[in-house]
Amino acid sequence: MKEITRAKWKDPGIIMVITLLLISSVVWIWWPTEIYWMGISLAGWLMFFCFFIWLLLTFIYVIWIEKIEKSEEG
């Protein structure tokens, strides 16, 4: 089995997955709480607002990958 090098930990895909796992774990840990705002659970609101975080992370990921590909070409 190959050893994971320092360069692998800086890969945008690995960083993106770790970020998504951290945010998802916050939602799942928070889920059982019975706190409501405007009739909707705070976990529901968190999932709604996380959509915009996912969207932002996707744009960052695409731009980051394109920069890496351009630097490898040139």
N, C-alpha and C positions, 0 to 999 in steps of 0.2 A: 504494500500500500504506500502511495506517495505521501511524502511529508508536506504539510501545508506551509508554504513559505510566506514571508512577510509580504511579498507582492500579491499573493492570493488574498490576504486580508484587506488589501486596498482596492480590490476589484469592486467596481460599482454594483455588480449583481449581489455579491456577498453583503455589502453594506446596506443595500436596499432590503434584502431579506431580513437582516437583523433588525432594521428599523421597523419593518412591517410586523415582525414578531413581537417587538417591544410594545408597539401601540395596540396590537391585538390582545396581548396579555393584560394590558391595563383595562381594556373593555371587559374581558372575561372575569377578571378579578372584581371589577366594579359591578358586574351584572346583578348579583343577588340583592343589592341594596334597594330598599323600597323608598327612594326619594323621588318625588315627582315635581315637575315644573310644567305648568300649563297642561296638566293632565297626562303628560308623557314622562316616562322614567328617564332619569338623568343618563342612564346607559344608552337609551334610545337616542337622546340628543347627542351624546358623544359619538355614536355611530354615524349620525347624520353629518356632524361637522368633520368627522374623520374622512368622509368622502372627498372633501376639498383638500385635506392633507394628502390623501392618496393621489389625487390629481396633480398637486404640486410636486410630489415625489416622482411621479411619472415623467413630468416635464424635465425635472432636474436630471433624472436618469438618462433620458434620451439625449439631452444636450451633452452630458458628461461622456456618454459612449461615443457620440459623434466627434468630440474633441480628441478622445483617445485614438479613434480610427484615423483622424486627420494627422495626428502626430506620428503614427506608425507608417503612414504613406510617405511623408515628406522627409 
